[in-house]
């Protein structure tokens, strides 16, 4: 999930990702937040602690952005299967319950 602390739609999605990790982390789900904040890791760490983010966060760089073909808007979320194949690309926010359906359908599929 490409996001930033200053992005209202990004912040709106975070509780849904927190809940997905609580509910399905033991099944192999991993949410990774890729921050595009210019203020650096300290801004992100402070925000994450306050928001109760329970998934790994990394700072975006040009290499990460290039690996995903660029990101034109945030939030942008890629749904990647167990084999590392991108199965969905969501630009903008989506209601948590709707996105959870996509995540759970993919999580139910076995590798291979």
N, C-alpha and C positions, 0 to 999 in steps of 0.2 A: 504494500500500500504506500504509494508516493503521497506525501502530505506535508503540511507545515503547521506550526503552532498558531500562526496568524490567520489561517484559513477557516472561516466558519463552517462550511460543509465538511471539511476534514474533521474538525472537532466534533461535529454531530455524529460522525460514523464511529468514533472511538468506543463508545459504550457497547456497540454491537460486536466489535472485534474482541473486546474484553470478554463479553459473554460467550462468544464462540470458543475462545481459548479455554474458559472455565468448563464449558460443556463438552468440548470435543478434542482438547489437547491430548488426552490420553489415547485417542484413536489415531494420532499421527498428524493432526492439524497443526500447522505452524503459521502464525501470522508474523510478518516482518514489516515493521514500519520504516520507510525510507524517507528521512526528513530532508526537505529542501530549504530549511531555515538557513538564512545567511548569518545569523547570530552565533552559530556554532553549537557544539555539543552541550555547553552549560545551559543554554536557553532550553534545549530539548529535554535535558535531564530534569530540570526544575519543573517543566510542564508535565512530564511523564509521572513524576512523583505525585504531583497534585491531582492528576487525572486517574491515578491508579492503574496505569498501563502495565499489563502483565505479559507482554510479549516483547521480543527483542527489537531494538531500534538501532538503526545505522544512519550515518550521514551520507547523503547522495554526493557523488562526484561525477565528473564527465564520463568516466569508464562505466559506472553503473547505469547512467542514463543511456549511453550508447548501447549497452547490452540489451536494453529493453526497447530499442528503436526510438528513443526520445520520449519525452512526456510533454504534451502540449498544454495540459491543464491539470490542476489538482482539485480534488483527489483523483488519482488514477490508480486502479487496483488490478493486478494481474492474478488470475487464478491458475495455479500451476499444479499439475497432477504429480503423482508419486514418481513418475518417470522423468520429470523435469520439463514436460511439454506444457506450453501455455494453452489453456483451454478457454479462457475468457479474459477480456480486457474491458474493464468498466471505467468510463470517464465520467466524473461527477459522482454525486452521492446517489444512493438508492436506499429505500427503507430496509432496515436491518433484517426483518423477517423475510423479505423477498430475496435478499442476497444470501441469507443463510440457506435457503432452499437449494441454490446453485452449489454452494460449498458442500452441503451434506450429500447431494447427489454424486458429486465427484469423490468425496471422501469414502462413499460406500463402494466405489469401484476398486478392484484389486489392481496391483501393478501388472504390467505386461500387456 
